[in-house]
Amino acid sequence: MGFVRRVGEFFMLLGFICVAIYFITEPERGGLGLLTAGVGSTALGLILRVKSRRQPEESARFVSLRKLSQRSKKEREKRLAKRKEKEERNNDRIRDD
């Protein structure tokens, strides 16, 4: 886990605690600053966590199937390219006649 991600988690925890304290105590007495601080730090924590998100690693599962699929795609493209060349040659031959 990266440092920025941990700081983001800290701010989220701090924000949740502030919001919980606001709702546990009597909100009618004021304390709007506590709610604002809680929501703000939770938002800051979420932003830090999202920005420091790691890219998902490619799974080792079904690797052989992926390779087989890629190989078949390349073979299919080669066959289509040969077919197009053959059709073009036939079209040129027909035009010449």
N, C-alpha and C positions, 0 to 999 in steps of 0.2 A: 504494500500500500504506500502511495506517495505521501509526501508531507502536506501538499495542498489538499489532498483528499481528506486527510486526518483533521486538518484545520477546519475544513467544511463540515465534517461530522461533529466537531466540537461546537461550532456555531449553531448547527441544527439542534443539538442536544440542549444547549443553553437557551435557544429560542423556545423549544418545547417546554422547558422548565418554567421560563418566564410566563408563557401563555397559561400553563397549568396553575401557577401561583395566582395569576390574575383571576381565573375562573373559580379557584377554590376560595379566595378571599372575596369579600363582598364588592362586586364591580360598581355598586352605586356610590361608594365612597370616593370614587375617582380612580386613580391608578391607571389612567389611560396611557401614561408614559411606559408603564410596564408592558402593556399589551402591544404598544407600538414597537418597543425594543424587542419583544419576543418575536413578533411577525417579521421585523426587519432582519434580525439575526438568523431566523429560519430561512428566509429568502436568500440571504447572503450565503448560508451554508449550502443550500441547494444549488446555487449558481457555481460555487467552488467545486462541489462534487461532480456536477455535470461537465464542467470544463476540463476536469482532470480525469475523465473517464478513459479507461484503456480500450484499445481496439480489440474486438473479440478475436481470439486465436482460432485458427482453422482447426477443426476437429480432425482427429486421426481416424475417425470412424468413416467408413465407406470410401477410403482413399483409392482403393483399387477400382471401385466403380466409377469414381470421378475420372481417373486416368483412362479407363476404357471408354468412357463417354467422350472425352476430349479426342482420343485417338479416332473414334468413329466419326466425329465431326470433321476432323481433318481429311479422313478418307472420303467422306461424303462430298466435301468441297472439291477435292481433286477430281472425283468422278463427274461432278457437275461442270467443272471447268473443261474437262475433256469432252464432255457431251456438247457443250457450247461451241468449242472449237470445231468439232465434227459437223455440227449443224451449220456453222458459218462457212466451212469449206463446201458443204453440199449446196448451200444457197449461192455461193460464188460460182460453183460449177454450173448450176442451173441457169444463172444469169448469163454466163458466157455462152451457153448453147443457144 
